[in-house]
Amino acid sequence: LGHFVFIQIYAYMFLANYDKWRRADCPTSKSSFRPYIMIGIVIFCGEDKDNDVAYFQDMYENLPEALRIYVPQSKLVRINLNNFSYDNLPGRPETQAFVETMKRLYDGTLQGNLSTILERFRTTAIDRRIEEVIYSICTFIYSKTKINFDECAEVVRTLVQGKKGEEMAEKMLTGTYAEMCTKLYAEAYTDIIQTEGPKLEARGIAKGKAEGKAEGKTEGKAEGKAESILKLLDRRFNNVSSGIREQVLSKRDPIVLDALMDHVFDCKTIDEFADLL
């Protein structure tokens, strides 16, 4: 938690008052305009387990006294989620589910705990609002772990019994949810393409030259792209067979490799990807 985080919070607070002032036709008299009294709240996970209250003025110890009157006196409440155990999370089930998701992301236990998180909705009526909360949590966990569409859908089908559960599971396998997850996945792992890709390409070029191939550079680019595809497949499905690996690595046509890269994000199962090969 640096000062910049607090400055952002205060900026939002003051913009809210500015918006209220504008909507009141910009009054010039103090008596005709009452601003909101803002209290900022930051909820976070961190090593320092103390909850506390901070004042904006106190964050700048060396501030000249002449300027101090211009610095807001707003209060900021800081709540560290590490003060709460998983058995004693605050709020209603939807709040608890979000808090548990953030805590597990922070402590590295998010993988494999989607069912534990969503279990908090076991006795909750699944209306449209709760349904959207469940989709949001599933989408976030999808973008951060190795869980795939089928696993998400099965967890929801188990949690929500009957026709409603089947409908929700079907939504997770098709349409908007799948598109949202695919987009998030693509954004979250472009670093594999942008960072790892050039490294793998360079390694492939070096290998090609070492083997005395005149086409070493072309071979290296192809091999680098193929290995990037395999990394993405591993991240999505975690069960890529040796046969699929050999087929991907055997591809050398850049057009084919680009098509396979796109298909990584479009396919719902590893078998669907294998069919394209």
Stockholm file with secondary structure:
# STOCKHOLM 1.0

chainA/1-277         LGHFVFIQIYAYMFLANYDKWRRADCPTSKSSFRPYIMIGIVIFCGEDKDNDVAYFQDMYENLPEALRIYVPQSKLVRINLNNFSYDNLPGRPETQAFVETMKRLYDGTLQGNLSTILERFRTTAIDRRIEEVIYSICTFIYSKTKINFDECAEVVRTLVQGKKGEEMAEKMLTGTYAEMCTKLYAEAYTDIIQTEGPKLEARGIAKGKAEGKAEGKTEGKAEGKAESILKLLDRRFNNVSSGIREQVLSKRDPIVLDALMDHVFDCKTIDEFADLL
#=GR chainA/1-277 SS CCHHHHHHHHHHHHHHHHHHHHHTTCCCCGGGCCCCCCEEEEEECCSCCCCEEEEGGGGCTTCCHHHHTTSCCCEEEEEEGGGSCGGGCCSSHHHHHHHHHHHHHHHTCCTTCHHHHHGGGTTSCCCHHHHHHHHHHHHHHHHHSSCCHHHHHHHHHHHSCHHHHHHHHHHHHSHHHHHHHHHHHHHHTHHIIIIIHHHHHHHHHHHHHHTTCTTHHHHHHHHHHHHHHHHHHHHHHSCCCHHHHHHHHHCCCHHHHHHHHHHHHHCSSHHHHHHHC
#=GC SS_cons         CCHHHHHHHHHHHHHHHHHHHHHTTCCCCGGGCCCCCCEEEEEECCSCCCCEEEEGGGGCTTCCHHHHTTSCCCEEEEEEGGGSCGGGCCSSHHHHHHHHHHHHHHHTCCTTCHHHHHGGGTTSCCCHHHHHHHHHHHHHHHHHSSCCHHHHHHHHHHHSCHHHHHHHHHHHHSHHHHHHHHHHHHHHTHHIIIIIHHHHHHHHHHHHHHTTCTTHHHHHHHHHHHHHHHHHHHHHHSCCCHHHHHHHHHCCCHHHHHHHHHHHHHCSSHHHHHHHC
//
